[in-house]
Amino acid sequence: MTSPTRYSPEVRERAVRLVLDHQGEHDSQWSAITSVASKLGCTAETLRKWVRQAERDRGVRAGLSSEERRRLKELERENRELRRANEILRKASAYFAQAELDRRAR
């Protein structure tokens, strides 16, 4: 199984720009995408995803922009870390409370 090819941001931007600039010359956006994809050596589905994300970033299409998606991912990671820290503190608190009760019982 081959690993996915990583394309640089410049290549992605150029590919999206080509699709948007030349879609008027084609019957549909999909035919423009397949045409550009074959010339750049990427799959049409990959290029379609890039175009859709670029449209969301520009506000043309509904959905999360790249910046919003990055921020959401960052907040979710922070939330996981805080939940983990709270669980550790809760367990430590219970442990020390039990130790205090055991000490007083003696």
N, CA, C and O of each residue as an XYZ file, in Angstrom:
424
protein
N       0.848     -1.176      0.000
C       0.000      0.000      0.000
C       0.895      1.240      0.000
O       1.810      1.341      0.817
N       0.644      2.165     -0.890
C       1.476      3.352     -0.984
C       1.003      4.400      0.008
O      -0.184      4.498      0.319
N       1.955      5.178      0.496
C       1.607      6.252      1.420
C       1.103      7.450      0.624
O       1.518      7.664     -0.515
N       0.214      8.225      1.223
C      -0.326      9.375      0.497
C       0.753     10.422      0.223
O       1.623     10.673      1.057
N       0.678     11.014     -0.938
C       1.627     12.047     -1.317
C       1.223     13.361     -0.669
O       0.055     13.748     -0.716
N       2.169     14.034     -0.074
C       1.909     15.339      0.521
C       2.215     16.412     -0.524
O       3.276     16.410     -1.149
N       1.284     17.302     -0.692
C       1.467     18.410     -1.620
C       1.721     19.677     -0.815
O       1.121     19.887      0.239
N       2.594     20.498     -1.312
C       2.913     21.741     -0.610
C       1.713     22.698     -0.685
O       0.886     22.589     -1.590
N       1.625     23.622      0.257
C       0.528     24.603      0.220
C       0.516     25.413     -1.083
O      -0.547     25.805     -1.564
N       1.691     25.658     -1.641
C       1.761     26.411     -2.894
C       1.108     25.630     -4.031
O       0.380     26.199     -4.845
N       1.369     24.329     -4.083
C       0.777     23.486     -5.123
C      -0.732     23.442     -4.948
O      -1.477     23.525     -5.925
N      -1.181     23.312     -3.716
C      -2.617     23.285     -3.449
C      -3.283     24.583     -3.891
O      -4.316     24.563     -4.561
N      -2.686     25.712     -3.511
C      -3.254     27.012     -3.879
C      -3.299     27.180     -5.391
O      -4.281     27.677     -5.942
N      -2.238     26.766     -6.047
C      -2.184     26.888     -7.516
C      -3.248     26.012     -8.161
O      -3.920     26.442     -9.098
N      -3.407     24.793     -7.671
C      -4.397     23.880     -8.223
C      -5.810     24.440     -8.049
O      -6.613     24.399     -8.981
N      -6.108     24.953     -6.876
C      -7.430     25.527     -6.612
C      -7.655     26.740     -7.500
O      -8.734     26.909     -8.067
N      -6.638     27.584     -7.621
C      -6.754     28.774     -8.467
C      -7.018     28.384     -9.925
O      -7.835     29.007    -10.603
N      -6.318     27.346    -10.400
C      -6.536     26.876    -11.772
C      -7.971     26.410    -11.973
O      -8.594     26.722    -12.988
N      -8.497     25.660    -11.001
C      -9.880     25.177    -11.121
C     -10.842     26.361    -11.152
O     -11.723     26.426    -12.009
N     -10.675     27.289    -10.225
C     -11.601     28.426    -10.152
C     -11.491     29.326    -11.378
O     -12.496     29.866    -11.843
N     -10.279     29.490    -11.905
C     -10.089     30.337    -13.084
C     -10.633     29.703    -14.351
O     -11.095     30.412    -15.245
N     -10.588     28.376    -14.446
C     -10.943     27.698    -15.695
C     -12.271     26.955    -15.651
O     -12.617     26.266    -16.611
N     -13.020     27.076    -14.563
C     -14.279     26.347    -14.523
C     -15.304     26.887    -15.507
O     -16.219     26.159    -15.891
N     -15.179     28.136    -15.926
C     -16.078     28.691    -16.936
C     -15.878     28.067    -18.304
O     -16.780     28.098    -19.142
N     -14.705     27.501    -18.535
C     -14.410     26.865    -19.822
C     -14.927     25.426    -19.888
O     -14.853     24.787    -20.938
N     -15.444     24.924    -18.781
C     -15.920     23.545    -18.704
C     -17.421     23.521    -18.422
O     -18.012     24.524    -18.023
N     -18.019     22.351    -18.642
C     -19.463     22.196    -18.417
C     -19.827     22.317    -16.940
O     -20.891     22.830    -16.595
N     -18.939     21.841    -16.075
C     -19.215     21.868    -14.644
C     -17.903     22.051    -13.887
O     -16.814     21.947    -14.450
N     -18.042     22.323    -12.615
C     -16.839     22.452    -11.791
C     -16.107     21.119    -11.720
O     -14.877     21.080    -11.711
N     -16.868     20.021    -11.669
C     -16.244     18.707    -11.599
C     -15.385     18.418    -12.835
O     -14.302     17.847    -12.707
N     -15.846     18.799    -14.013
C     -15.033     18.560    -15.216
C     -13.769     19.425    -15.185
O     -12.723     19.001    -15.676
N     -13.853     20.621    -14.619
C     -12.660     21.458    -14.463
C     -11.703     20.810    -13.471
O     -10.489     20.809    -13.678
N     -12.250     20.265    -12.403
C     -11.424     19.607    -11.384
C     -10.705     18.400    -11.981
O      -9.504     18.234    -11.772
N     -11.424     17.557    -12.722
C     -10.788     16.369    -13.299
C      -9.726     16.754    -14.318
O      -8.693     16.092    -14.419
N      -9.970     17.814    -15.068
C      -8.997     18.270    -16.057
C      -7.710     18.755    -15.387
O      -6.612     18.361    -15.781
N      -7.851     19.602    -14.385
C      -6.687     20.145    -13.675
C      -5.966     19.041    -12.912
O      -4.736     19.002    -12.893
N      -6.719     18.145    -12.284
C      -6.118     17.061    -11.501
C      -5.246     16.165    -12.388
O      -4.154     15.761    -11.988
N      -5.730     15.863    -13.576
C      -4.941     15.001    -14.471
C      -3.645     15.687    -14.893
O      -2.633     15.019    -15.108
N      -3.667     16.989    -15.011
C      -2.463     17.723    -15.404
C      -1.462     17.852    -14.258
O      -0.254     17.900    -14.489
N      -1.971     17.907    -13.009
C      -1.097     18.078    -11.859
C      -0.639     16.759    -11.245
O       0.305     16.733    -10.455
N      -1.301     15.676    -11.603
C      -0.894     14.381    -11.082
C      -1.469     14.042     -9.720
O      -0.900     13.220     -9.002
N      -2.582     14.655     -9.348
C      -3.267     14.290     -8.108
C      -4.634     13.733     -8.483
O      -5.062     13.851     -9.631
N      -5.309     13.134     -7.529
C      -6.632     12.594     -7.832
C      -7.661     13.713     -7.858
O      -7.495     14.749     -7.215
N      -8.714     13.484     -8.607
C      -9.772     14.485     -8.714
C     -10.456     14.696     -7.372
O     -10.841     15.817     -7.042
N     -10.610     13.624     -6.592
C     -11.262     13.748     -5.280
C     -10.428     14.605     -4.334
O     -10.971     15.409     -3.577
N      -9.120     14.435     -4.377
C      -8.239     15.248     -3.539
C      -8.384     16.717     -3.910
O      -8.522     17.570     -3.033
N      -8.354     17.011     -5.186
C      -8.488     18.395     -5.641
C      -9.872     18.949     -5.313
O     -10.000     20.126     -4.974
N     -10.912     18.112     -5.411
C     -12.260     18.562     -5.075
C     -12.323     18.991     -3.606
O     -12.942     20.005     -3.281
N     -11.684     18.221     -2.717
C     -11.654     18.579     -1.297
C     -10.933     19.898     -1.081
O     -11.363     20.717     -0.268
N      -9.833     20.110     -1.807
C      -9.103     21.376     -1.684
C      -9.978     22.541     -2.132
O      -9.995     23.593     -1.493
N     -10.698     22.352     -3.223
C     -11.555     23.417     -3.750
C     -12.678     23.724     -2.764
O     -12.977     24.890     -2.508
N     -13.301     22.681     -2.210
C     -14.377     22.890     -1.238
C     -13.873     23.643     -0.002
O     -14.555     24.540      0.495
N     -12.684     23.283      0.495
C     -12.121     23.974      1.659
C     -11.800     25.426      1.316
O     -12.029     26.321      2.130
N     -11.277     25.663      0.130
C     -10.987     27.038     -0.292
C     -12.276     27.852     -0.372
O     -12.291     29.026     -0.003
N     -13.352     27.236     -0.849
C     -14.643     27.925     -0.906
C     -15.146     28.241      0.504
O     -15.707     29.313      0.733
N     -14.952     27.316      1.452
C     -15.351     27.586      2.845
C     -14.504     28.706      3.434
O     -15.016     29.559      4.160
N     -13.204     28.706      3.123
C     -12.318     29.749      3.638
C     -12.709     31.121      3.118
O     -12.561     32.119      3.824
N     -13.202     31.178      1.906
C     -13.602     32.454      1.305
C     -15.015     32.868      1.688
O     -15.434     33.986      1.388
N     -15.760     31.975      2.353
C     -17.124     32.296      2.751
C     -18.151     32.024      1.679
O     -19.312     32.404      1.830
N     -17.752     31.371      0.592
C     -18.672     31.062     -0.496
C     -19.527     29.846     -0.150
O     -20.674     29.747     -0.584
N     -18.973     28.931      0.625
C     -19.648     27.688      0.996
C     -19.762     27.624      2.522
O     -18.874     28.080      3.242
N     -20.850     27.062      2.991
C     -21.061     26.939      4.441
C     -20.117     25.898      5.021
O     -19.759     24.927      4.355
N     -19.722     26.109      6.259
C     -18.847     25.166      6.947
C     -17.726     25.897      7.664
O     -17.619     27.121      7.601
N     -16.892     25.119      8.348
C     -15.779     25.696      9.103
C     -14.621     26.047      8.180
O     -14.231     25.258      7.320
N     -14.080     27.240      8.374
C     -12.895     27.627      7.619
C     -11.686     26.898      8.189
O     -11.777     26.279      9.250
N     -10.583     26.965      7.508
C      -9.361     26.296      7.976
C      -8.934     26.824      9.339
O      -8.512     26.057     10.205
N      -9.044     28.129      9.524
C      -8.668     28.741     10.796
C      -9.601     28.280     11.916
O      -9.146     27.969     13.016
N     -10.900     28.236     11.637
C     -11.860     27.775     12.642
C     -11.637     26.299     12.970
O     -11.737     25.890     14.126
N     -11.339     25.518     11.956
C     -11.078     24.087     12.151
C      -9.833     23.883     13.014
O      -9.823     23.023     13.895
N      -8.781     24.674     12.765
C      -7.554     24.597     13.557
C      -7.825     24.982     15.005
O      -7.354     24.314     15.926
N      -8.582     26.058     15.209
C      -8.901     26.531     16.562
C      -9.752     25.505     17.318
O      -9.533     25.269     18.506
N     -10.718     24.901     16.630
C     -11.559     23.882     17.248
C     -10.724     22.686     17.683
O     -10.919     22.156     18.776
N      -9.809     22.266     16.847
C      -8.935     21.140     17.182
C      -8.076     21.475     18.411
O      -7.880     20.639     19.292
N      -7.578     22.696     18.449
C      -6.763     23.152     19.581
C      -7.583     23.162     20.876
O      -7.098     22.729     21.921
N      -8.816     23.653     20.808
C      -9.679     23.694     21.985
C     -10.064     22.290     22.453
O     -10.138     22.035     23.655
N     -10.305     21.388     21.516
C     -10.627     20.010     21.890
C      -9.446     19.347     22.583
O      -9.632     18.613     23.554
N      -8.236     19.596     22.100
C      -7.038     19.045     22.737
C      -6.885     19.605     24.157
O      -6.596     18.862     25.095
N      -7.081     20.916     24.304
C      -6.977     21.549     25.627
C      -8.036     20.983     26.573
O      -7.762     20.743     27.749
N      -9.235     20.775     26.057
C     -10.319     20.219     26.853
C      -9.964     18.808     27.341
O     -10.199     18.485     28.506
N      -9.402     17.968     26.466
C      -8.980     16.620     26.865
C      -7.935     16.679     27.967
O      -8.006     15.926     28.938
N      -6.963     17.575     27.817
C      -5.903     17.709     28.827
C      -6.470     18.154     30.171
O      -6.060     17.648     31.216
N      -7.402     19.090     30.150
C      -8.010     19.569     31.388
C      -8.851     18.480     32.059
O      -8.840     18.353     33.284
N      -9.571     17.706     31.269
C     -10.350     16.597     31.828
C      -9.427     15.573     32.481
O      -9.717     15.060     33.561
N      -8.306     15.281     31.809
C      -7.339     14.331     32.344
C      -6.746     14.852     33.660
O      -6.611     14.101     34.626
N      -6.396     16.137     33.688
C      -5.840     16.739     34.902
C      -6.862     16.726     36.037
O      -6.513     16.446     37.183
N      -8.126     17.028     35.722
C      -9.169     16.995     36.748
C      -9.354     15.594     37.310
O      -9.550     15.434     38.515
N      -9.295     14.591     36.469
C      -9.438     13.209     36.929
C      -8.284     12.825     37.847
O      -8.486     12.165     38.866
N      -7.087     13.236     37.486
C      -5.918     12.957     38.338
C      -6.078     13.644     39.691
O      -5.834     13.029     40.729
N      -6.484     14.906     39.689
C      -6.679     15.641     40.942
C      -7.793     15.033     41.787
O      -7.686     14.976     43.012
N      -8.863     14.577     41.134
C      -9.967     13.953     41.860
C      -9.489     12.677     42.565
O      -9.810     12.448     43.731
N      -8.723     11.853     41.849
C      -8.207     10.613     42.433
C      -7.211     10.895     43.557
O      -7.223     10.216     44.584
N      -6.357     11.889     43.364
C      -5.382     12.244     44.400
C      -6.099     12.758     45.643
O      -5.721     12.426     46.767
N      -7.121     13.560     45.441
C      -7.884     14.095     46.562
C      -8.547     12.956     47.345
O      -8.513     12.949     48.575
N      -9.142     12.005     46.645
C      -9.773     10.865     47.309
C      -8.732     10.036     48.061
O      -8.987      9.571     49.172
N      -7.567      9.855     47.456
C      -6.502      9.084     48.093
C      -6.053      9.747     49.392
O      -5.934      9.078     50.418
N      -5.802     11.051     49.358
C      -5.340     11.757     50.546
C      -6.435     11.872     51.601
O      -6.145     11.856     52.797
N      -7.686     11.989     51.173
C      -8.791     12.027     52.138
C      -8.895     10.690     52.859
O      -9.115     10.649     54.069
N      -8.738      9.596     52.116
C      -8.777      8.269     52.728
C      -7.594      8.080     53.675
O      -7.748      7.509     54.755
N      -6.431      8.551     53.279
C      -5.239      8.455     54.128
C      -5.440      9.240     55.430
O      -5.009      8.799     56.495
N      -6.083     10.385     55.343
C      -6.357     11.201     56.526
C      -7.331     10.487     57.458
O      -7.160     10.512     58.676
N      -8.342      9.859     56.892
C      -9.290      9.117     57.715
C      -8.627      7.929     58.392
O      -8.894      7.656     59.562
N      -7.767      7.223     57.673
C      -7.040      6.090     58.242
C      -6.123      6.538     59.378
O      -5.991      5.840     60.383
N      -5.498      7.686     59.224
C      -4.590      8.201     60.233
C      -5.346      8.567     61.515
O      -4.866      8.307     62.619
N      -6.509      9.160     61.368
C      -7.303      9.573     62.528
C      -7.860      8.355     63.271
O      -8.056      8.410     64.485
N      -8.115      7.260     62.553
C      -8.706      6.073     63.168
C      -7.720      5.368     64.083
O      -8.148      4.614     64.956
N      -6.468      5.571     63.930
C      -5.460      4.878     64.742
C      -5.306      5.478     66.059
O      -4.497      5.011     66.860
